[in-house]
Amino acid sequence: MLFTNLKRKSKKFLKLPSVITTLRWSWKILLLIFVMDTGYLIGIWPNWKIYAEGPVQQSNFIRNYITEHYKHKDWPPLRWKPTSFHNIPKHMIRALIVAEDARFYSHSGIDTDALQEVMEYNLSKKRFVYGGSTISQQTIKNIFLSPSRNPLRKWHEFVLTIGMERNLSKQRILHLYLNIAEFGRGIYGVNAAAKHYWGIPASRLSVRQAIELAASLPAPVKHNPGTRTKFFLKRVRKIGRYF
């Protein structure tokens, strides 16, 4: 019996060095990932002056669409024509904020209250979903990143969003987003959307039309003023209550 107990204890002591070795290697790997990711962020860190003023640049999503269009011949050609902030009606801006980011003017790029709500939802449903993205985060994702849903991409989005909020005004962020957001297959920006759906420039959008464009943002290819799905019409009614 004594021999058996000693044998068990010796096995535990033998396992301890292997656990320590594993932990050491784990920390080394994590440190390597951190260093490599920091290098990646430094490599892609934007010159914010380019985005703080002047013409709106093509987003990464727009460039991806141009590339994918060669593979999908049935897709419509790119429709994108940026417009100045002064040509975007105030009710379009209001509709966007109501639909996508009610606390846009009070947060610094990351809405912690929205993140908490998402986490509570995740726990209640016992599954992990992404959500709670602000207009600033969506702007960053569209301009610099990809639609990929993974923690590392989300981390890059967080870091770049904080950088953008420190270098760009809220007005400029809205201007960029409203000129690069997708409003249907190959339709980017409110100006292209207004011309496609109603044959008018963004400056002539009515309140109803602005609400409809804002309502399409969660899934613009499927739910938009052209498809008029049940989900889309429900969103239109919900946003319309604030007008």
Backbone torsions as a table, in degrees:
resi	resn	phi	psi	omega
1	MET	NA	-44.9	178.6
2	LEU	-62.0	-40.7	179.5
3	PHE	-63.3	-39.6	179.6
4	THR	-63.5	-44.0	179.4
5	ASN	-63.7	-41.6	178.6
6	LEU	-64.0	-38.1	179.5
7	LYS	-64.3	-41.0	179.4
8	ARG	-65.3	-42.8	179.9
9	LYS	-64.4	-39.3	179.6
10	SER	-64.3	-34.2	178.3
11	LYS	-66.6	-37.7	179.0
12	LYS	-64.7	-43.1	179.5
13	PHE	-66.0	-32.8	178.3
14	LEU	-69.3	-33.7	-179.4
15	LYS	-72.8	-29.9	-175.4
16	LEU	-57.7	-48.1	177.9
17	PRO	-59.6	-35.9	-179.8
18	SER	-68.1	-35.4	177.5
19	VAL	-66.0	-44.0	179.2
20	ILE	-62.2	-42.4	178.5
21	THR	-61.3	-43.1	179.1
22	THR	-62.1	-43.5	179.4
23	LEU	-63.4	-41.6	179.1
24	ARG	-61.2	-44.9	179.5
25	TRP	-66.0	-36.8	178.8
26	SER	-62.5	-44.0	178.9
27	TRP	-65.0	-38.1	178.4
28	LYS	-64.3	-41.6	179.4
29	ILE	-65.8	-43.6	179.0
30	LEU	-63.0	-41.2	178.4
31	LEU	-63.2	-41.4	178.7
32	LEU	-63.0	-43.5	178.7
33	ILE	-61.7	-42.8	180.0
34	PHE	-62.0	-45.4	-179.6
35	VAL	-63.6	-45.0	-179.5
36	MET	-64.8	-40.1	-178.7
37	ASP	-70.1	-37.0	175.9
38	THR	-61.8	-42.4	177.0
39	GLY	-61.8	-40.4	178.9
40	TYR	-62.4	-45.3	-179.6
41	LEU	-64.2	-39.1	176.9
42	ILE	-63.3	-38.6	-179.3
43	GLY	-66.3	-35.2	-177.6
44	ILE	-98.7	-0.7	-175.9
45	TRP	-58.9	124.5	-172.8
46	PRO	-76.2	159.8	166.0
47	ASN	-85.9	99.1	-170.6
48	TRP	-63.1	-22.6	-179.8
49	LYS	-61.9	-32.7	179.4
50	ILE	-64.0	-35.3	-176.3
51	TYR	-94.0	-15.5	-177.8
52	ALA	-77.2	-21.7	-179.1
53	GLU	-155.6	169.1	178.1
54	GLY	85.4	-170.0	-177.1
55	PRO	-61.7	148.5	176.3
56	VAL	-72.9	128.7	-178.6
57	GLN	-83.6	154.3	172.9
58	GLN	-61.4	136.8	178.7
59	SER	-84.3	165.4	176.4
60	ASN	-62.3	-36.8	179.0
61	PHE	-64.0	-39.8	178.9
62	ILE	-66.2	-43.7	178.2
63	ARG	-62.5	-39.0	177.3
64	ASN	-63.7	-38.3	179.5
65	TYR	-64.2	-41.9	178.8
66	ILE	-59.3	-42.0	178.7
67	THR	-66.6	-46.4	-178.1
68	GLU	-67.8	-27.4	-179.2
69	HIS	-60.7	-31.3	177.7
70	TYR	-67.3	-28.3	-179.7
71	LYS	-86.5	-26.7	-177.8
72	HIS	-116.8	88.2	-175.5
73	LYS	-66.5	-19.4	-179.9
74	ASP	-81.2	-12.0	178.1
75	TRP	-72.0	146.3	177.3
76	PRO	-71.8	158.4	178.3
77	PRO	-65.7	159.3	179.2
78	LEU	-61.3	133.3	173.2
79	ARG	-120.8	110.3	-176.9
80	TRP	-156.1	118.1	177.7
81	LYS	-143.9	95.2	-178.3
82	PRO	-56.9	150.3	177.7
83	THR	-131.2	160.7	-178.7
84	SER	-71.7	159.2	-179.0
85	PHE	-62.6	-34.5	-178.3
86	HIS	-69.0	-17.1	178.0
87	ASN	-89.8	-1.0	178.9
88	ILE	-98.1	117.8	-177.8
89	PRO	-59.3	148.7	-180.0
90	LYS	-61.8	-32.9	-179.6
91	HIS	-71.3	-22.4	173.9
92	MET	-70.2	-41.7	178.2
93	ILE	-65.0	-43.2	179.3
94	ARG	-61.9	-45.1	179.8
95	ALA	-60.7	-40.9	178.6
96	LEU	-61.8	-47.2	-177.6
97	ILE	-65.6	-42.3	177.6
98	VAL	-60.1	-43.1	-175.6
99	ALA	-75.1	-38.0	-167.6
100	GLU	-113.9	-27.7	-169.7
101	ASP	-164.2	78.9	-174.6
102	ALA	-61.4	-26.6	-178.1
103	ARG	-101.8	24.9	-174.6
104	PHE	-52.4	-44.3	-175.4
105	TYR	-81.0	-9.5	-177.0
106	SER	-105.3	-13.5	178.8
107	HIS	-103.9	169.8	-178.4
108	SER	-106.0	35.2	178.3
109	GLY	112.7	-35.1	179.6
110	ILE	-117.2	122.7	179.5
111	ASP	-91.6	97.2	-176.6
112	THR	-64.8	-33.8	178.5
113	ASP	-63.9	-42.8	178.7
114	ALA	-65.3	-38.9	178.8
115	LEU	-63.3	-39.7	178.5
116	GLN	-64.3	-41.2	178.3
117	GLU	-62.0	-40.3	179.0
118	VAL	-64.7	-43.1	-179.9
119	MET	-64.0	-39.9	177.4
120	GLU	-64.2	-38.6	176.6
121	TYR	-64.6	-44.4	178.5
122	ASN	-57.1	-44.5	-179.2
123	LEU	-66.5	-39.3	-179.3
124	SER	-68.6	-33.4	-179.6
125	LYS	-92.4	-7.5	-179.9
126	LYS	57.0	39.3	175.4
127	ARG	-153.4	160.0	-176.2
128	PHE	-103.7	123.2	175.2
129	VAL	-130.7	153.3	177.1
130	TYR	-90.0	150.2	179.3
131	GLY	176.6	-177.9	178.4
132	GLY	74.4	15.9	-179.8
133	SER	-72.2	135.2	178.0
134	THR	-83.7	171.3	175.7
135	ILE	-60.7	-37.5	179.1
136	SER	-62.9	-44.9	178.5
137	GLN	-63.2	-41.4	179.7
138	GLN	-66.1	-34.8	177.1
139	THR	-63.4	-46.1	178.3
140	ILE	-61.0	-47.1	-179.1
141	LYS	-58.7	-44.6	-178.8
142	ASN	-66.5	-43.4	-174.3
143	ILE	-74.9	-44.3	-168.7
144	PHE	-113.6	-24.3	-169.0
145	LEU	-112.4	-149.7	-176.7
146	SER	-137.7	169.3	178.6
147	PRO	-71.9	-5.1	-177.3
148	SER	-50.4	137.4	178.7
149	ARG	-109.1	86.1	175.9
150	ASN	-142.1	155.6	-174.9
151	PRO	-58.4	-35.6	-178.2
152	LEU	-68.1	-42.7	177.5
153	ARG	-63.6	-37.8	179.1
154	LYS	-65.4	-37.8	177.9
155	TRP	-64.1	-44.5	177.4
156	HIS	-60.4	-39.2	178.7
157	GLU	-61.5	-44.0	179.7
158	PHE	-60.5	-50.3	-176.1
159	VAL	-63.2	-47.1	-179.5
160	LEU	-65.8	-34.0	178.7
161	THR	-63.9	-44.7	177.8
162	ILE	-61.3	-41.2	177.3
163	GLY	-62.1	-42.9	-179.3
164	MET	-65.7	-43.9	-178.3
165	GLU	-62.4	-27.7	179.9
166	ARG	-82.5	-14.4	-175.0
167	ASN	-117.3	-18.4	-178.6
168	LEU	-119.7	148.2	176.4
169	SER	-76.2	161.2	177.4
170	LYS	-60.7	-39.3	179.4
171	GLN	-61.5	-42.9	-179.4
172	ARG	-66.0	-38.2	178.5
173	ILE	-61.9	-44.1	177.4
174	LEU	-62.7	-41.7	179.5
175	HIS	-60.2	-46.3	179.6
176	LEU	-63.0	-48.9	-175.5
177	TYR	-62.0	-44.6	-177.7
178	LEU	-69.3	-12.5	176.8
179	ASN	-100.1	-9.0	-178.9
180	ILE	-123.7	-12.6	-179.4
181	ALA	-62.7	145.3	179.4
182	GLU	-86.8	133.2	-179.4
183	PHE	-121.9	18.1	-178.3
184	GLY	155.0	170.4	-178.3
185	ARG	-57.2	110.7	177.9
186	GLY	76.6	7.0	-178.7
187	ILE	-105.3	112.0	-176.3
188	TYR	-121.5	127.6	178.9
189	GLY	91.4	151.1	-176.6
190	VAL	-66.3	-30.3	-178.1
191	ASN	-67.6	-47.1	178.1
192	ALA	-64.6	-37.5	-179.5
193	ALA	-66.2	-45.0	179.5
194	ALA	-61.3	-40.2	-179.9
195	LYS	-71.0	-37.4	-178.8
196	HIS	-69.9	-47.9	-173.5
197	TYR	-83.3	-31.8	-174.1
198	TRP	-131.4	-1.5	177.8
199	GLY	68.6	29.4	-179.4
200	ILE	-131.5	160.3	174.4
201	PRO	-76.7	163.8	-178.8
202	ALA	-57.5	-33.0	-177.5
203	SER	-62.2	-20.7	-177.4
204	ARG	-103.1	10.1	179.0
205	LEU	-62.5	133.2	175.2
206	SER	-81.3	172.7	178.0
207	VAL	-61.1	-45.7	-179.8
208	ARG	-60.5	-44.3	-179.7
209	GLN	-65.3	-38.7	177.5
210	ALA	-63.1	-41.8	178.4
211	ILE	-62.5	-41.5	-179.7
212	GLU	-65.1	-38.8	177.4
213	LEU	-65.9	-42.8	179.1
214	ALA	-64.0	-35.6	-178.8
215	ALA	-67.8	-20.7	-177.0
216	SER	-84.3	-12.9	-169.9
217	LEU	-60.9	-34.7	-179.2
218	PRO	-61.7	-37.0	-178.7
219	ALA	-150.7	72.2	-169.5
220	PRO	-65.2	-25.2	179.9
221	VAL	-70.9	-37.4	-176.8
222	LYS	-92.0	-39.9	-174.7
223	HIS	-117.9	106.2	-177.8
224	ASN	-154.7	175.7	-179.5
225	PRO	-59.8	-16.4	178.2
226	GLY	-86.6	-40.8	-178.2
227	THR	-81.5	-35.5	177.3
228	ARG	50.3	50.4	179.0
229	THR	-70.9	168.2	178.2
230	LYS	-60.7	-41.5	178.7
231	PHE	-61.0	-43.4	-179.6
232	PHE	-62.5	-48.8	-178.3
233	LEU	-64.4	-33.9	176.3
234	LYS	-64.8	-42.3	177.6
235	ARG	-63.7	-40.3	179.2
236	VAL	-59.8	-45.8	-179.7
237	ARG	-63.8	-41.1	-178.5
238	LYS	-63.8	-46.0	179.8
239	ILE	-68.8	-36.9	-177.9
240	GLY	-62.3	-21.5	179.8
241	ARG	-65.0	-20.0	-177.5
242	TYR	-94.5	10.1	178.7
243	PHE	-117.5	NA	NA
